[in-house]
Amino acid sequence: QVQLVESGGGLVQAGASLRLSCVASGLSNSGYTVAWFRQTPGKEREFVAAFRSNGGYTYYADSVKGRFTVSRDNAKSTFALQMNSLKPEDTARYYCAAGVPILSAIRSAPVYRTWGQGTQVTVSS
């Protein structure tokens, strides 16, 4: 059974950086994708970034490309989302999710089977 636990959220000023972590247990050695989504009250979960285990490919939403970086540590059990140059519009609850989506669906929240509890990121102007 896959379990995900996020940490690293907080309150920062615009322009600052934060690093979110997602500790995963129960993942297979290959063939999975770990993605980050974010959500604000009253809105659907929005794709942020994803890491595919096969090949280590990464994918980003246009709104965060160039500012955020998703990575996996050498032990392959922790996934990080490095967020730089944060903006007030990045304020949201951030979730990591794991699944085996086909490439065309990698940005779609419903295809991910397992979710963490989320961590709040608040960026003040």
Solvent accessible surface area in square Angstrom, and as a share of the most:
residue,aa,sasa,rsa
1,Q,191,0.85
2,V,40,0.23
3,Q,106,0.47
4,L,11,0.05
5,V,87,0.50
6,E,6,0.03
7,S,59,0.38
8,G,35,0.34
9,G,30,0.29
10,G,29,0.28
11,L,131,0.65
12,V,28,0.16
13,Q,135,0.60
14,A,50,0.38
15,G,54,0.52
16,A,35,0.27
17,S,58,0.37
18,L,31,0.15
19,R,131,0.48
20,L,0,0.00
21,S,31,0.20
22,C,0,0.00
23,V,77,0.44
24,A,8,0.06
25,S,56,0.36
26,G,53,0.51
27,L,38,0.19
28,S,72,0.46
29,N,143,0.73
30,S,68,0.44
31,G,34,0.33
32,Y,11,0.04
33,T,3,0.02
34,V,0,0.00
35,A,0,0.00
36,W,0,0.00
37,F,1,0.00
38,R,17,0.06
39,Q,55,0.25
40,T,43,0.25
41,P,135,0.85
42,G,91,0.88
43,K,139,0.59
44,E,156,0.70
45,R,81,0.30
46,E,76,0.34
47,F,15,0.06
48,V,1,0.00
49,A,0,0.00
50,A,0,0.00
51,F,16,0.07
52,R,57,0.21
53,S,14,0.09
54,N,84,0.43
55,G,65,0.63
56,G,30,0.29
57,Y,135,0.51
58,T,55,0.32
59,Y,41,0.16
60,Y,35,0.13
61,A,17,0.13
62,D,124,0.64
63,S,58,0.37
64,V,0,0.00
65,K,119,0.50
66,G,81,0.78
67,R,33,0.12
68,F,5,0.02
69,T,72,0.42
70,V,5,0.03
71,S,40,0.26
72,R,62,0.23
73,D,60,0.31
74,N,155,0.80
75,A,80,0.62
76,K,111,0.47
77,S,44,0.28
78,T,32,0.19
79,F,0,0.00
80,A,6,0.05
81,L,0,0.00
82,Q,45,0.20
83,M,0,0.00
84,N,60,0.31
85,S,60,0.39
86,L,2,0.01
87,K,85,0.36
88,P,54,0.34
89,E,121,0.54
90,D,0,0.00
91,T,42,0.24
92,A,3,0.02
93,R,85,0.31
94,Y,0,0.00
95,Y,25,0.09
96,C,0,0.00
97,A,0,0.00
98,A,5,0.04
99,G,9,0.09
100,V,97,0.56
101,P,12,0.08
102,I,125,0.64
103,L,98,0.49
104,S,104,0.67
105,A,22,0.17
106,I,1,0.00
107,R,122,0.45
108,S,43,0.28
109,A,21,0.17
110,P,121,0.76
111,V,54,0.31
112,Y,8,0.03
113,R,206,0.75
114,T,31,0.18
115,W,70,0.24
116,G,10,0.10
117,Q,96,0.43
118,G,3,0.03
119,T,17,0.10
120,Q,77,0.34
121,V,0,0.00
122,T,46,0.27
123,V,7,0.04
124,S,44,0.28
125,S,129,0.83
